[in-house]
């Protein structure tokens, strides 16, 4: 029930809707306009759990207004409609569009302020939200935002940056969910929009995001197009030469990850040093949006240190690698980082010829990747396992690992 999703008593809900308790009870008894699809309810639960109370209050009011305008059960479950409501309810604007007819025909359209505020809230969800749960509605918002953007005669720099930010976030979420076709659609769109303007820092961030699609690093070094990735990151870093230091820092971190995954120790060390210097500057990057340090940078140090530990391992410095990996696992901001770091650790053990330790690290990665579903992390496990030395095939730990991997959900090609 909608009221349950909002965690409201029938009396509170009736007050928000401007209806009597008996009217709400009758609506719920009929089921008219009150049902939510499970996937939509999960998204509402996540949004409401993370939003501050003033935002939750506007959001509840917006949903209540929507209910009074519902003409059929199906209207509320439309993804684009729900995302329009999310945008208005999560934004900081004082008013919320009211729906007086079918849900697909709001009487008031969103403006730049509402979209900017909604995009900021979406960016704040990157750290802790399950991409698979929220992606369908976030993608609908990205589509709607792009439609609105293309209708603008002279979009401002902030509006263009917002569109690129949302497209990149949705594209990277698609990567994490292992939806490559959808990931390319949004990441390529982000770059096209960024390249049409004059903000070279924005173009650098969009290129960097697009490079993730081609990278072999999230696949454990198997597949992808590493040469294309490195070309894109080279261009991105050149564009970012006079941009903010945080952008240079995460771009260098990504390139270090790709070099380390390919086993190029010297190139990886150069990028680690570059990333260290840039991230130490302390600026926050863009003021708003997905690539602001407070959103995208939440785990960048841990990512860089995970790469650093892998390079120590590849260089034969196992004690140093163990210490850094332990520190990363202790500080990791979410399970996605832990899953990826265990895969880095396994890659290092494989390079040093330590079969049991490599298998143990991948088993840990699998367990975390299943407990808090992370398809791209599981794909990385498969890639790292494929890189094991051929002589390990008969080892008991490898056979057990292979049995575990064989039971994983299908991850696509």
N, C-alpha and C positions, 0 to 999 in steps of 0.2 A: 504494500500500500504506500502511496505517496506520503501520507502522514507519518508512517513508520520510518521512511527514509529520512525524513526531516527531524526525527526524534521529538515529536511534539504530541502533547496530549490532544484529545479531541476538542477540548474547550479552547486551548491555545490556537489550534488550527482553525476552528470556527471563527475565532476573533480575527485572525489574519485574513480570512476570506470574506469577512463581512457577512457571514451567514450564521444562522442559528445552529446549535449543537444537533438538533433533530434533523436539519437539512443535511449536514455532513454525514450523520449516521445513515440517512437514507441513501446518499450517494455511494457510501462505502458498501452498503448492503447490496446495491445494484451492481457495484463494480464499475460504474460509469466514470471514465476520466481519471480513475485513481490507480490504475495498474502501471507498474514500471517493468520493463524488461530487466532480468537479473544483471546483465552487463551494464545497463544504464544506472541501476541502483548502486552497483559497485563504484561507478565513477562519482556519483553524487556523494557517496559515503566518504570517498577519498578527499574530494574537494572540501566537504564540510569539516572533515577532521583537521585539515591543515589551515583553513581560513580563520582569521581573527573574528571575534564575536561581531563587530559591526558589519563585516562582510557577510557572515552567516545570516545576520538579521535581514540584510537586503536580499540575500539569496532566497531565504524562506518566503519573504514577501513576494518576490518575483514568481516563485513557484505557486504560491497561493493565488496570485493574480492569473496565472496561466490556467489553473484548475477551473476558475470561474468562467473562463472563455472556451473551455474544451467543448467540442461538438461531438467527438467520438473517442473511443478508447485508443485508436491507432495514432491519433494526432500527437499524443505526448511521447510516443516511442520513436518518432522520427528523429534521426540523429542530428540533422541540420537544425531542427527546431530546438532540440535540447541544448546544442552548442550555442545557439543564439541567446538562449536564456542564461547559460553559463557565463557568456561574455557580459551580459548586462548585469547579472547578479553578482559576479565577481569584481566587476569594475568599481571604481570609486565614485562614479557619477551618482548624483543624488536621486535621479529618477530611474525607473525601470520601465521598459516598454510594456504596455498592456495589450493583451490579446483579446479582441472582441469578436473574432470570427475563427475560422479554421486556423490551426497553429502555424501553418505555412504563410500566413498573410498578416504579419504584425503591422500595427497602425503607426509605429514609430521605428525608424531605422537607427542603427548605431552610427556614431560619429567617431572621429579620430581619438578623442579622449577616452571613450568607452573601450575602443579596440586596444589602445595603448595600455590601459589598466588591466584589461583581461589578458593581454599578452604577457604582461609582467607577472601576473598570477600563474599563468601557465609555465613560465620560466622557473618560478619558484618550486614547481612540482617535480623538476627533473631529478633532484637528488634522491627522493624517497618513494616516488610513485612507480608502480608496476607498469612498464610501457605497454604490455599487452592488454591491460585492463582499460587504459585511458586512450590508447592510440586511435581507435575508430572515431571517437568524438573530437579528439584533438585534430585529426586529419580533416574532419568536416569543417572545423573552425578555420584551419589553414586555407581550405578551398574557398570558404565564404570570404575570408579576409582578402585573398587574392582577387576575387571577383570585385570586391569593393575598391581595391587598390587600382585595378585597371580602369575603373570608371572615373578616377580622379584626373582632373585636367593637369594640375601641376602639384604632384605629391611632394610634401616636404621631405627634408633629409631624415627627420625622425620617423616619419611614416614609412619611408623606404627601408630604413634600418629595422623597423618593427617587422615588416613583411619578411625580410631576409631571415631575421631571428626566428620567427615562427616556423618558416619553411625548413630551416636547418634543424630545429629541435624535433619536428615531426619526422624528418628524414632520418635523423640519428636514432630516434625511438624505433623507427622501422628496422634499422640495422640491428639494434639490440634484440628485436623480436624476430630477427631473421626473415624479413620480408624484402628481399633485394630489389624486386621490380618497383615496389612502392618507395623504397628508400631512394632509388635513383631519381624517380619522378620529382620528389620534393627537394632533394639536394641539388639537382640540375636546375630546377626552377629558381632556387635561392641564388645560385651563381648568376643566372641570366638577369635576374632583377638587380643584383649587386653590381654587375658589370655595366649595366645601363646608366649608372650614376657616376659621380666623380669622387666618391669616398673610397680611396684605395685601401684603407684599413678594413672597411666593410667587405670589399672584394676579397681581401686576404682571408678573412674569416670564412667566407662562403667557399673559397677554394680549399681551405683546410678541411672543412666539413665534407666536401665532395671527395677529398682524398681518402677518407675513411671507407667509402664505398669500394674503392679499388684495393685497399690495403690488404696484405696477407697477414698482418699482425693479429687482427681479431679472429683469424682462422688458423692460428698456430703455425703460420708460415706456409700453409698449403693452400694453393689457389690464389685468387685475386690477381692483381696486376701490379706487383711492387715497383716496376720501373715507372709506370704511370703515376703511382702514388708519390714517388720521390720527385718526379717532374712537377706535379701539382704543388707539393710542399716547398720546392725550390722557388717556384713563382710566388707562392703565398708569402714566404719569408722576405722575398725581394720587395713585394708590395708593402709589407709591414715594416720596412726598414725605418720609416718615419712615423709609424703608428704607435699605439700604446705598448708598453713593455709586456703587459700580461698576454696580449695576443701573440707577441713574439715568443713568449715563454711556452705557451701551450702548443704552438706550432712546432717549436724545436723539440718538445717532449714527444709529440707524435712521430716526428721524423727519427728521433732516437729509438723509439719503439720499433719502427719498421727496420732500421739498420740492425738493431740487436736481434730481432727475429730472423733476419737473414744471415746472422753470424758475423757481421762486419763490425768488429770490436772498435777499431780506431775511429770510424765514422760515428759510431754511437757515442763514444766518449766526447767527441767534439760537440755533438748536439746536446749532450747532458750538461757540459760546461756552459754552452750558450743558454740553455734553459735555466740553469741555476742563476746565472747573472740576471736574466730578464725577470724571472719570478721574484728575485730578491729586491727589485726596485720598489715594489709595494703599491704601484698604482692599481686601480680597479678596472681598467679597460673601459668599455662602453658604460655610459651612465646607467642605461636601462637595457633590458632585453636578456635573451638567453645567454649571450656571451659576456655578460657582466661577471666580474670575478665572484660576486656573492652567490651567483647561480651556477655557472659552469666551472668555476675554480674551486668548488668545495673539496674535491679530492685530487687536485692537480699535483700537489706535492707528493702524495702517496703514489700516483701514477709514475711520476718521474723517479721516485725512489725504487719502485718495483723494477723499472727498466735498469736503473743503476745496479740493483742487486743481480739481475740477469747478466749484465755485462761483467760484473765481478766474477760470476760463476764461469762465464765463457772464457775469461782470462785466467782461470785456474785459481782464483782467489776465493776459495770456498768458505773460509771462516768469515770473511767480510760479507760475502753474499748471504750467509745464514743470518748474520746479525741484522742486516738491512731488511731481509724478508720478514723476520720476526717483528721488527718495528712497524713495517707496513701493515701486517695483519692486525697488530694491536691498535693501530690508528685508523684503519679503514673506515670510511664514512658509511659504506653500505656493502651488501653482499656482492654486488657486481664487481667492485674492486677486489674483494677477496677471491672470487672465482678466477678473475683474470690473473691475479698475482700468483695463485697456486699453479696456474698453467705456465707462467713465466718460470717459476721455480722448477717445474718438471722439465721444461726446455733446457734449463741449465744443467740439471742432473743428467739428462740424456746426453748432452755434449761431453760431460765428464765421465760417462760410462757407468753411472750408478743406477742400476735398473730398479732395485727395490724402492729407493728414495723417489725416483721419478714416478713409479706407479703409485706410491702412497700420495704424492702431491696431486696427481690427476684424480685419484679416488676422492680426495677431499674437495677438489674442484667440482666433480660431478655431484657430490652430496649437497654442496651449497647451491649449485646451479639448478638442482631439482627442488630443493626446499623453498627457495625464493626464485621461481622460474626465470631463467636467463638463457634463452635459446642461443644467442651469439656466444655466450660463455661455454656452453656445451659444444658448440661447433668448434671452438678453439681447442677443447679437450681432444676432439677427434683428430684435428690437425696435428697437435703435438704428438699424439700416439702414433700417427702415420709416419712421423719423423724418427721413431725409435730405430736403433741399429737392427739390421736383419738378424744378427746373432742372438737377439733377445727372445726370439719367437718361442723357444721352448721353456722359458723361465716360468715358474709357477705364478709369480706375481703378475706377469704379463698376461697369462691365460685368464687369471681372475679379473684383471682389468678389462680385457676384451669381452668377457662375459657380461661385465657391468655395462660396457658401452653398447653391446648388442641389444640391451633392454631399454636403451634411451628412446624417447619419442623421435619420430622421423623429423629430421632437420633440413630436408631438402638437399639440393646439390651443393 
